[in-house]
Amino acid sequence: MSRVLIPLIAGISGLIAIACASGGETDTTASTPVGTALVAVAQPTAALANVAKPVDQRDERYGGVLRIAQPGDPISCDLAMSRGVGYQSVHPCNPMLSQIVRASADDHGVILPDLATEYSLSPDGRTWTFKLREDARWHDGTPVTADDLKFSLDRIINPPEGLLVGRAGPIKTYISSTDQIRTPDEHTLTITTDFPAASFITNLASVYVSAFPRAATEKLDPPSMVLHNQVVGSGPFKFGSATRGSFYRMVRNDDYYEPDLPFLDGITYLVMPSPAIRLAALKAGEVEIIMLLTEAEAESLAGDSERIMLIREPSAGGNTVQMNLSMPPFDDPRVRRAVNLAFDRSEAVIALGGGFNGAIMPPGGPWALDPDEVLQLPGYGVAEADRAEARQLLAQAGFPDGLSVKMQTRSDPFSTSLAEFAAAQLATVGINVELEPMERTAYQDFLLRGEHAIISHSHSFSLDDPDAILPAHYSCGGSENFPGLCDPELDEMIQAQSRELDPDRRKKLVDEIQRRVWDEDAKVWFNWSVRRTPVSVRVQNFAPGGPSLYQGRRLESVWLAD
């Protein structure tokens, strides 16, 4: 196999195009050191490599337990499967897990070594060869092998009976058979994709493509590490103890393959459903980090600025109402358009404490629709004119006096506050909403059964990448396609962009997909979010995760100051 240099400053689209065109031998590096970026990946414009800074190994960096508050329990630590998609699962499970390669917490377009220390690409742009660490061990003491990593990928392509793949799903779009994943020896893994794919390595680096040991996993029934105490990973922390509804504690993994890491003795996630209690705990120094503040909650921390840092950053996610296309009255496109026109996006920015205008890809990112074009989309017009048109559409659809609907959402305070805002917006055009908050697991299962008519739902994407978003959310049968949108022509467009190696042509395809999806009025985005993360000043070297709520949550480099 010819080996292709993976440069520190490169676009994978161009790299694959060169590989496919050349067919000749190309030099490669012998190894990419741990702690440096392997490549800057899969964006319309190339990103700069983010090389990790040398760590000053001072004694005072070691020790202590980081305490983090979150609203609820993790549903599943099997992050590849559908029940492991939420941040309340990712955050307390990710520190125990590793991946083949992973996205940088600072820049998700930069791919870092993990269980693989280097990789090469064949001249046809399809076969990736990963050289694996020889010093990585699972928490039960057994060595991490290429067979374990093949097992972890195989179960995404052919999931165990009764399990559904979640946000690891993009891997299935590149690999149709487990026979395409091979293990030439214990420390070499090869993956042959169905076609040269610009976003393959980006999606392989997603936190949702975590690694599990074959032997320990297959002993479970079903073979899925759902519970916190079942996890046998190879990450910097391992299971310590847990009490459902109270806490999830991890302790330092002294056999972690990264030299001198982690710094912390442990991490404890505390379950605190009440926002007021989480805020009080932070102010009292009982926790160091909490997640997902509203703007009002963030403002309440103003008097504690010397002890608490408030990090505000754009989020690769936002807020939607979604209508089930198979459920009346939302099977009528006039009703769906009326819902879209009911929202005053400017009012949403004010009421929700900030945000951004956008289509269906995160605004401000490399795949966003041009901001001027966004303002021409239905729902971004003058609010009163849009709402007058919405009422006319409802009358044409047989609802001259409006209609009443039941809207489901998650029962946590953050989700219910968003649903209340959505209900108030819909009321302006005569759509009267009865809210039905549901416990998180029951809500997710309810959506998977397709029993909903309209939901209020907040999304946060794992990666700002077309293949990480479009197939799952807008293709027929997509794992998060809750409206049940199924348009064969749209599916062909989504497949075409995934296979397009020219960045400019791919961007045009993605833009056209955004216009087409927006016109369906099925998943209506009314606000792209600002994420607010309050952190104690004691917490050092913490990366809030960039635009994603999910990547960079391993926390092995975090330490606590006195």
N, C-alpha and C positions, 0 to 999 in steps of 0.2 A: 504494500500500500504506500502510495506517495504521502508524504507528510507536509502539511501546510503550516507555516508560521502563523501563530495567533498573536497579532501585535497588540501593544497596549493602547494604541490609538487607531481604531478601525471601525468600520461599519460591517456587521456580519453580512448584510445584503451584498455589499461590494465584494467581500471576501469570498462568499459562495459563488458569486458570478465569475470571479477570477478563477477559482478552483475548477468550475465547470468548463470554462473556456480553455484552460491551459492544457490539461491532460498530461503535463510533464512533471518532473521532479521539482520540488520546492523545499528549501531548507527549513528546518525547524529548530526551536530551542530545545536544549536537553531537558530543562525543567523550569517551571515557573515557581519561584519561592513562595512558601506559605506567607500570607499577609500582603501580597501584592496582587494587583488586579490581573486577571487572565485576559480580559478583553472588554472593550466598550461596545455595546451590542444593540443591534436591531432597532435603530431609530432613523427617521428621515435624515437627520444630520448626525454625524458621529459625535459621541461623547468622549471627553478626556478621561483617561484612566485615573482612578482615585487610589493612589498608592498609600497603603497604611503607614502611619508614622511609627518610628521605633518607640517601644514602650520603655519608659523609665521605671525600672523595677525597684522602686523604693519600698521598704518594708511596710510603711504606713498604708500602702495601697491594699494590703491583704487583710481579710477578715471582715466580719460583720454580716448581717442578714438584711437584704433589701426587702422592704415590705410594700406591696402594691395592692391597691383596692380596686375591685371591679364589681359590677352589679350582680353577677350571677355565677353559677357553677359552669365549668366546662361540660359540654354535651358529650364530646368524644375527642380523644387524643389521636385517633386515626384520621389525620388531617386530610388525607387524600379522598376520603369518602364524604358523602353529602352531609352527615351530621357533624363533621369537623370543620365546617366552613367559617363559623363565626369567630370574631376576635376573642370572645370569652373562652373559646377552646384553644385558639392558636397561642395566646399569650402565656397561659400557665403550662402549656405542653411543649412549646418550641424549645425552651432551654434544655430539655432532655434529649432533643433530636438532632440529627445531622442530615446532610444532603450530599449528593454527588458533587455539585457545585452550588453556590448560593449567590444571591444578589446582595450587593453592598447596601448597608443600611442608609448610607448617605446618598447614594445614587443608584437606583435600581437598574440603570442601563449599564452598570459595571458588574461583571461576573467575577467572583472570587473563588479561589480554591476551597475545597472542603475535604470530603473523603477522596476526591480526585485532586491531584496536585498539578497535572498537566493533561492536555488533550491535543489531538490532531484531527484533521479533516481530510478525507480522500479527495482526489482530483474531481470526482463527479459531484461533490458537494453533498453526499448522502451518508457516508459512513464516518461516524465519530468514534475515535478510540481514546479511552480514558485510562490513564495510569493512576492506580490507586495507592493510597498510603499503606505501608506495611506495619505501622505502629498503632493503628486504630483498633479499639476493642469495644465490644458491647458492654453494657453495665453488668452483665452476668459473668464477665471475664473472658468470654469467647472472642476470637478474632473476627473483625469485619472482613468479609470476603466478597469477591465479585459476584458469587452466587447469591449472597444476601441482597445485593443491589439489583441483580436481575429479578429476584423474587419481588422486590419492592415495586419495580416497574411492571412486571407481569400482572400483578394484581390490579393495577390501574387499567390495563388493557382488557383483562378478563377478571372482573371483580368477583370475590367470593359470593356464593349464593346468598341472597337477601340483602346485599349491600349495593349501594349506588355510588358511583364516582361523583365527586363534587368538583372543586376547583383545580384538581389535578387533571381534569378532562382534556385540556389541550394536548396532552401527551398522546391521547388516543387518535387525535387528528393527524399525527405524524407517523404513527407506527400501527399498522393494522394487524400484525401477528407477533406473538411472543418469540417466534423463531428468528425475528430480526434483532433480538437482543442476545448476545453471545458472551461467553466467558472463556477466552483462550487460556487463561491461567487464573490463579487465585487473586491476582492484583491487576488484572486487565479486563476492562469491559468495553465491548463494541456495540454500537447502536446504529442500525441502518434505517434511515427514514424512507418513507414511500416516495418522497420527492425532496429536492433541495429546498429547505425551509429557512427563511431569514430569521424567524422567531423561535426556532427550536431550542437553542441554548438558553434563551431568555426564560422560556417557560419551564425548562428543565431546572432552572435555578430558583423557581418559586418555592416558597416555604411549604406549599402543599405537596410537593414531591419529596417528602421526607423518607428516610431509610429505616427499615425495620429488619431484624434478624429472622431468617426463615424458620429456624428450629423453634425459637420461643413463640413466634407468632402462630405457627401451625398447631401448637398445643392448645390454643384457645378455641372456644366454640361460641360464636363463629370466630374464625381466625382474624381477629381485629382487636388492636389494643385500644379499647374504648376508655376504660377507667384509668385514672391517673396512676393508681398503684399497679396496673398491668404493664406499664411502659418499660420496655427494655430498649433503650436507645444507645447512642454513642456520643451524646452531646456533653457540654461542660457541667451539667448538673444532672443528678439522678433523683429518683423518688425518695422522699423522706417519710412523710406521713400526710394524711388528709382526713378531713371530716366534712362530708357533704353539707353545704349550706353555711360552712364556717371558714375553712382554710384549706390551702393546698401548698404543702411545704416541700421544697427540693433542697438537697445538700450538694456540696461540692463533689465533683467527680475527680478524684485524685489521679485517675488514669487517663484523663483527657489528652488527646494527641497534640493539642497546641501547647508548646512549651510555656510553663509558668502561668497558665490560665486555667480556670477563672480566678479573679481576684477575690470574689465574695465567698464566704463560707456557705451561703445559702440564699434562697429567694423564697418568700412566702407570699402567696396571693390570698388576700382576705376577701371573703364574699360579703359585700355591703350593698344590699339593694337600694337603700335610701340615699339619694344624692346629698341630702343634708348631713347624714352621718358620715359619708365619705369626706365631705368638705371639713367637717369638724375634726375628723381623725387626722387629716393632713395638717390643719392649723395647729393641732395639739402635738404634732410630731410623732403620731402613732403609726403613720404610713409615710412613705417618701414620694409615691407617685399615684395619681388617679387618672382615669381616662374619660374622654367624651364629656366635656363640660359644655353647658349652654353658655351663652354670652353673659347672662345675668349671674350665673355661678362664677364665671371668670372674673367679673367685675367685683364680686364680693371678696376677692383675694387681694385687692389693691392695697389694703393696709398691711399686708404681710410680704411686701415685695423684697424686703431684706432677707427673708427666710425661704421664700418660695419663688421660683422662676416660672413664668407663664410663657410657654412656647406656642405661638400661633403660626400655622402654616397651611397653605392650600392642601386640600385633601383630594385624593383620587377617588372621590365618591360623593354622594349627595342624596337627595331626597326625592321620592317618586310617589305617585299613585299609579297603580297598575290594575288594568281591567282584564278579566277573563273573557277572551273573544268567543268562547262557546256558551257563555251565560248571558241570558237576557237581563237588562236591556243593552248590555255592552257588546252584543253581537252586531249592533247597529252602529256603523261608523259615524253617523251623525251625533249619537250620544257621546261617543268617545271624543269627537272633536269638541263638543260642548264642554266636556271635562277639562280638556287642554286649555280652552279659551277662558275658563273660569279663573285661572290663576294669574295674579298680578305678581310677576317675578320681582319687580322692584320692591313691592311690599314684603315679599319673602326675605329679601336681603336685610331689610330693616328689622322685621319681626324675629328672624332667626339669628340675628347678631352677625351678619356678614355673609359672604358667599360670592358666587360668580355665575355669569350667564354662560350657557353652553348647550351643546346638542347631546350626543350620546357617548362621546369620548371625552375624557377629562379636559376641561378648559385650561389653557396655558401650557398643556403638554404638547409633545411632538405630533400627535395625531388629531388634535382639536380642529374642529371646523373654524374657518376664518371668523373672527368676532363680528365683523360687519355683516356677514351672511347670517350668523346666528340671530341677529336682531331682526332679520326679515322672516324668520320662521313663524308659523302659526303659534300664537300664545305669547309672542314678544311684542305685540302691538300696543296701542293705547288701551288701557284696561277697560274703560267703560264701553268703548266701541266693540272690543272683543266679547265682553259679557252680553252686550245686546245681541250680537250674532249668536252667542251660545244659547240664549233663550229662544231665538228663532229656530235654531236647529232642534232644540228639544220639542218645540211645538210641532215641527214637521215630522218628528219621530213619534208623535202621538202623546206628548206630555206637555200640553199647553199650560198646565198648572204646576209643572215641576214633577218630581218623583222622589220617592224615599228609598234609601238603600242601606244595607248593613255593611260596614267596613271593618275588616279585621286588621290588627296590628300586634306587635309584641307588647307585652304588658309592662315593660320597664318604663320608668318616668320619661326618659329621653324619647323613646318611640311614641309614647302616648301624647307627648307635647307636640310632636310633629304631626300626628294624626289629627289632633285638635285644630291645628292651624289649617290643615288640608280641608277639614270639615267646614271650617268657617269660610274658606274661599269658595267651596262648592255651593254653600248656602246662598251666595250672592247671585247665582243663576237659577235658584229654585231646586237644587239637589240637596235634599235633607238627609243627613248622615246620622245613623246610629252606630256609635263606636263599639267594637267588641274586642277589647284587649285579651290576648291569649298568652299563656306561659310559653316560653321560647321553644321548647321541644314540641309541644302540642301544635304550636303555630307552624313550625317548619313541616311537620308531618301533614298538617291540614293543606298546606300549599302543594306538597308533593302529590296529594290525592286529587288536586284540582277542584276542590269543593268551594273555593272562594269566587266571589263575583267582582269585588273591588277591594284592594288592600292599600294601606299606607306603609311604605317600605323604604328603609334607608339602606343604600348600597355603599360599600367601600371596596374598591377593586384591589386585588392582590398585586397587580402590575398594570402600568399604563402601557398596554400592548394590545394590538388588535386581536391576536389569537387568544389572549387571556380574557377578552371581554366579549367579542362578537359571537363566537360559536355557542358559548354557554347561555348567553342572554337573548339571542335573536335567531338562532337556527332552530329548525324543527327538532323538538325533543331535547333542547338544551337544558342543562341541569338547573339553571336559574331563569329559564324562560317561563316565568309564572303566568304571563298572559296567554301562553299557548300559541304564540305567533308562529305560523308555518307557511312560508312563501318559498316555493322551489326556486324561483328566480333569485331571490335574496340569498338562499343557501348557496347557489352557484357563485354569486358575487363574493360571499364570504370565503368560499374555497379558493376563488381566484386570487384574492388579495394575499392569502396565506402562501401561495405559490409564486407570487410576483417578487423577483429579486431586485428590480430597479426601485430605489426608494421613492423617486418622484412619481412613478406610475402607481406604485402601491398606495401612496398618499392620496392620489386622485380616486382610486377605487374605494378607499376607506371613506373619503368625503361623500361619494355617491351613496354608499351604504347608509351613512348617517342621515342624508336627506330622505332616503326611502323609508327608513325605520321611523323617523320623526313623523312622516306623513301617515303612518298607521295609527297614531294616537293610542297606542296600547300600553306602553310604559312611558308615562309622562313625567319628565324631569322638570321640577319646578324650582330647584335650588341646588347648586353645587357648593359643597360645604367648605368651611374653615374648620380645621381641627385644633382644639385647644388642649394642651397637655401641661398641667401643673406639676412641677418637680421640685423637691426640696433642694436647697443649695448644697446639701451634703452629698448629693448624687453627682459623681464626676464621670466624664467620658460617656454620657448617655446620648445616643442618637435617637431622636423621636421617631425615626422611620421614614423620613421623606414624605412623599405624597401618599404612601400606602400605610394603612393601619396594621398591616400584617407582617411585612418583611422586617428583618433586623431586630428580632425580639429574643435573641439568644442570650444577650446580656453578659457574655463572658468577660468583656473588657470594662464593665462598669465597676467602679469602686466607691467607697463611702469615706468622705472626709470627716474628721472629728467635729 
